[in-house]
Amino acid sequence: MSELTVVKFGGSLTKNPQAQNKFLEELTLISKRQNIILVHGGGPEINVLLEKFAITSRFVNGLRFTDADTLGVVELALSGKVNRVLTTGLIKNGANAVGISGKDGKSVICRQVEYLGFVGEPVKVNRKLIDILIKARFLPVIASIAADVEGNIMNVNADTLAASIAVAFKAQKLIFLTDVAGVFDKNNNIIKEIKIKEINSLIEDKTITGGMIPKIKGCAESVKKGLKEVWIAEGISGIQKIKGTVIKK
């Protein structure tokens, strides 16, 4: 199996058990005929734990500001909860899933984005560990935690992480699964295809806002670096027949 697809599972979908179970079933079937790397965040789980520990959360341009207290909660939510749930679900459906994070095996090296606290931006993807897993027919499930060159743990935006991994592995396809059906225009119609040259104007005129901005920018960078197509699609519709917005060159 030479074809590779990177799938980013939106944390918001963890709130919909039916959609999550359908996704895990379909991903298991797809993994039998092509290589899959699954990347995930876990915003809702992080928010639940932050509230439980009475830690206030804030966002800057759609990205979470991460202080030292928040970082511990983020890692607990992502590696300790969401990663285990997804990995276990895949195993129950018959997939050879292995749960890791970007810091494991120094798989993803990042640099700190200081104005966001302990947040990292991927600068290098070391393929060794993930390659070993894929060649051994495992399905890597990767939590969006990484480390800088000195080993300091960082919270990484899962969209950005998925895009970096897709580019590093020259994936045939990158799919962002979320709780919306794609990118909508101002008349609330789905935009079926976006060229990367159109993205800046869509952000400037507020067609694309909030958390969709880093997602779209990640899509654009991935296409610029060689990916043929990047999808933003609704997770509840499944991934066997993708419906949503495709970003192309």
C-alpha positions in Angstrom: 0.0 0.0 0.0 1.8 3.1 -1.2 -1.1 5.6 -1.1 -1.2 7.7 2.0 -4.0 9.9 3.4 -3.6 12.1 6.4 -6.9 12.7 8.3 -7.3 15.3 11.0 -10.2 14.5 13.3 -11.8 17.6 14.7 -12.1 17.6 18.5 -15.7 18.9 18.2 -16.7 15.5 16.8 -15.9 13.9 20.1 -19.2 15.4 21.3 -21.1 13.3 18.8 -20.6 9.6 19.7 -22.6 8.5 16.6 -20.5 10.5 14.2 -17.3 9.4 16.0 -18.2 5.7 15.8 -19.2 5.9 12.2 -15.9 7.6 11.4 -13.8 5.0 13.3 -15.6 2.2 11.4 -15.1 3.8 8.0 -11.4 4.7 8.8 -10.8 1.1 9.8 -12.1 -0.1 6.4 -10.1 2.4 4.5 -6.9 1.5 6.4 -7.2 -2.0 4.9 -6.5 -0.7 1.4 -4.3 2.4 2.0 -2.0 3.9 4.6 -3.6 6.3 7.1 -2.2 8.8 9.6 -4.8 10.1 12.0 -4.1 13.5 13.7 -6.3 14.9 16.4 -6.9 17.8 18.7 -9.4 17.9 21.5 -10.7 21.3 22.2 -13.9 20.2 24.0 -12.1 17.8 26.3 -9.5 20.4 27.1 -12.3 22.9 27.9 -14.0 20.4 30.3 -10.8 19.8 32.2 -9.9 23.5 32.3 -13.3 24.2 33.8 -12.9 21.3 36.3 -9.5 22.8 37.4 -10.9 26.3 37.4 -8.4 27.5 34.8 -9.6 30.3 32.5 -9.0 29.7 28.8 -8.5 32.4 26.1 -7.9 32.4 22.4 -5.8 34.6 20.0 -6.7 34.4 16.3 -8.4 31.1 16.9 -5.5 29.6 18.7 -5.4 28.7 22.4 -3.1 30.7 24.7 -1.3 28.1 26.8 0.3 28.9 30.1 2.1 26.4 32.3 -1.1 25.2 34.1 -3.0 25.0 30.8 -0.2 22.9 29.2 -0.6 20.2 31.8 -4.3 20.0 31.2 -3.9 20.0 27.4 -1.5 17.0 27.5 -3.8 15.2 29.9 -6.8 15.8 27.7 -5.1 15.0 24.4 -2.8 12.1 25.2 -4.6 10.8 28.3 -8.2 10.9 27.0 -8.9 11.7 23.3 -5.9 9.7 22.0 -6.9 6.6 24.0 -10.5 6.8 23.0 -9.8 7.1 19.3 -7.1 4.4 19.4 -9.3 2.0 21.4 -12.2 2.6 19.0 -10.1 1.8 16.0 -8.7 -1.4 17.6 -12.3 -2.5 18.5 -13.2 -2.1 14.8 -10.2 -4.2 13.7 -7.5 -1.5 12.9 -3.9 -1.9 14.0 -3.9 1.5 15.7 -1.1 2.9 17.8 -1.5 6.1 19.9 1.4 8.5 20.1 1.9 12.3 20.2 4.2 14.5 18.1 6.8 14.5 20.9 7.3 10.8 20.8 10.4 9.8 19.0 11.0 13.5 18.4 8.6 13.0 15.5 7.7 16.7 15.3 10.1 19.5 16.3 8.6 22.9 16.9 9.6 26.4 17.8 7.7 28.4 20.4 5.2 31.0 19.4 5.9 33.2 22.4 2.8 35.4 22.3 0.7 32.3 22.6 2.6 30.9 25.6 3.6 27.2 25.5 2.5 26.9 21.9 4.7 25.5 19.2 4.8 25.8 15.4 6.1 22.7 13.6 9.4 23.3 11.9 10.5 19.8 11.2 8.9 16.4 10.9 11.2 13.4 11.7 9.7 10.5 9.7 11.5 7.6 11.4 9.1 6.5 14.1 5.9 7.1 12.0 7.6 5.4 9.0 8.4 2.3 11.1 4.7 2.1 12.2 3.3 2.5 8.7 5.7 -0.1 7.2 4.7 -2.5 9.9 1.0 -1.9 8.9 0.1 0.1 12.0 -2.2 3.1 11.9 -0.6 6.0 13.8 -3.0 8.1 15.9 -1.1 11.3 16.7 -2.1 13.8 19.5 -1.2 17.4 18.8 1.6 17.7 21.4 5.2 18.2 20.3 8.5 19.5 21.7 11.1 22.1 20.8 14.8 21.2 20.1 15.5 21.4 23.9 12.7 19.0 24.7 10.2 21.5 26.1 6.7 20.3 25.6 4.4 22.5 23.5 0.7 22.6 22.5 0.4 22.5 18.7 -2.6 23.5 16.7 -3.8 20.1 15.3 -4.7 21.6 11.9 -1.1 22.9 11.5 0.3 19.6 12.7 -1.7 17.5 10.3 -0.7 19.8 7.4 3.0 19.5 8.3 2.8 15.7 8.5 1.0 15.5 5.2 3.6 17.5 3.5 6.5 15.6 5.1 5.0 12.3 4.0 4.0 13.6 0.5 0.4 12.4 1.2 -2.0 12.0 -1.7 -4.7 13.6 0.3 -5.2 15.6 3.5 -8.7 15.7 5.0 -9.9 18.0 7.8 -13.0 16.5 9.4 -15.0 19.0 11.4 -18.5 19.7 12.6 -19.3 21.9 9.6 -20.0 20.8 6.0 -17.2 22.9 4.6 -16.5 26.6 3.9 -19.6 28.7 3.4 -20.1 31.9 1.4 -22.0 34.8 2.7 -25.2 33.4 1.3 -24.7 30.3 3.5 -23.9 28.1 0.5 -21.0 25.6 0.6 -18.0 26.7 -1.5 -17.2 23.5 -3.3 -13.7 24.5 -4.4 -11.3 27.2 -3.4 -8.1 28.2 -5.2 -5.2 29.2 -2.9 -5.0 32.6 -4.6 -8.6 33.3 -3.4 -7.9 32.7 0.3 -6.6 36.1 1.4 -9.6 37.9 -0.1 -12.0 35.5 1.6 -10.3 36.2 5.0 -10.3 40.0 4.3 -14.0 40.1 3.5 -14.8 38.0 6.6 -16.1 35.0 4.6 -13.5 33.0 6.5 -13.3 33.8 10.2 -12.2 32.5 13.6 -10.9 28.9 13.9 -11.4 28.4 10.2 -8.5 30.8 9.4 -5.6 28.6 10.7 -7.3 25.6 9.1 -7.5 27.3 5.6 -4.0 28.7 5.9 -2.8 25.2 6.7 -4.6 23.9 3.6 -3.0 26.6 1.5 0.5 25.9 2.7 0.0 22.2 2.1 -1.1 22.8 -1.5 1.8 25.2 -2.1 4.2 22.5 -0.8 3.0 19.8 -3.2 -0.3 18.3 -2.0 -2.8 17.9 -4.8 -5.9 18.4 -2.8 -6.9 19.3 0.8 -10.5 18.8 2.0 -12.5 20.4 4.7 -15.5 18.2 5.3 -18.3 17.3 7.8 -17.3 14.4 9.9 -20.8 13.2 10.4 -21.1 12.5 6.6 -18.3 10.1 6.7 -15.1 9.9 4.7 -15.8 7.2 2.1 -17.5 9.7 -0.1 -16.2 13.1 0.9 -18.5 16.1 0.7 -17.3 19.5 1.6 -14.8 22.1 0.3 -11.6 21.1 -1.6 -8.6 23.5 -1.7 -6.5 23.2 -4.8 -3.7 25.1 -6.5 
